[in-house]
């Protein structure tokens, strides 16, 4: 069986944002129908990305942002600058971190570890709302 849902995440400033609750709120009804399966989350943007990481300490989110801003600086001889100084670095960060996640589904929910959460990595200062497609497949 298959389900697909498009969901929209609220606009956030540059940073690493825990969005597990928003994702589950948008796809929970569909997930509840599956005993076992997979859920792919795909980001429909090129200047934001998705990740799974520790959901407890806000320090992890801050350190991740600091590291990304350090390895992909805005002050660099970028050629693509028409959309602002944060745009090309955002594209590179998205390439490094990835635009999709493949998550296991078990007993009607995402099978995340105790300390795992889904993150929106917003790489623009003001990227706006972000859209994802969740595709769920498995056995009901």
N, C-alpha and C positions, 0 to 999 in steps of 0.2 A: 504494500500500500504506500501511497505517496500523499503528502500535503505540502503546500507552499504558501508562505505568508510574507507579505512585504511589511516591514515595520519601520517606524520613523523614531529616531532618537532626538531628544531636544538638543538645541544648540548649546555648545559649551565652549569655553575658552581653551586655548592651547593647554594641553596637559594629558594626564592619564586618568581616565574616569571609569569607575566601577559601574557597569551597566547591567549586571546579572538580573537584577529585579525587573528592569524595564524589558529585557529580552524575554524573561519568563512570563511577565504580564502579557506580552504580545503573542506568545506561542504556546502558553501553558495549556490552553484548551485542546490544541492539536496534539501536543506531546502526551497528554493524558490518555489518548487513544492507543498508544503504542506500548507493548510489553518489552520489546527489544528493537533497537534500530540505530540510526545515525541521523544527526541534525547538522547540516552544513549551514553556516552563517557566512554570507558574502556581502562585503561592503561595496556599495554602488558609487564610490567616490575614489579619487586618486590622491587625495591629500589628507586622508585619515586612514586608520587601520584598526585591526582587531588583535587581541591577544588574550591568553589565559595566564593568570599568575596569582600570587598570594593576595587574598582578599581581606586580610586582617590589618596589616600595618600600613598607614598612609605614607610611611617613609619609603616603602617600595615604589609607590606611584611617583613620589617626588624624585627619588633617585633615578628612576627610569627616564623621566622627563629630562633631568639634568644630563644624563648620559647621552640621550639622543640629541639634545641641543649642542653638546660638546663635540660629538663625532660628525654632525652635519650642521655646521655653522651657517647662519644667515650671511655673515660677512665673508664671502667667497666670490670668486669671479664667475658667478652664474650668468648664463646667456639668456635664459628664460626668466624675464623679470617684469613682463607686462602686467601681471596680476598681483604684484607686490613682492617685497623682499622676502616674505615668508613662504611664497608659493613653491618655488623650486626645491628648497630644503624640505618642504612638506612632501613633495613627490618622492624624493629620495628616501626619506624616513618610511614612507608607506611601502616602498620596494623592499626595504630592509626587514620590516616587521610583518608584512603580509596583509592581504585583503580578505582572507577567509579563514574559518576555523571548521574543523570536522570534529564533532563531539558525540560521544556515545549516549544513547537513550536507553534507560533501564527503568522498568516499572512506572512508566508514565512521566518521567522527569529526566532532566539532563544528569548524567552520571559524573558529576564533578567531584573532585576530592574535597575533603573537609576544609582545606584552606585555599581552595581555588575559586576564582571569580572571572567573569568575562569583562574585558576592558575595551573601551573605546579609546584609542590613542588619537587625540585631536592634534594635528600638526600645524594648523593655521591659528593665528591669533583670534580670528573670528570666522570659523568655518561654516557656521550656520547649522541647521538641522541636518542630520545624517540618516540616510536610508539604507536598510539591510534587506536582503532576501534570505529567509530561512526555508530550507528545503529539508523535509523530514521523510525518511523512508524506513520501513521495517515491518514487523509483524504486530498485528493488533490482538 
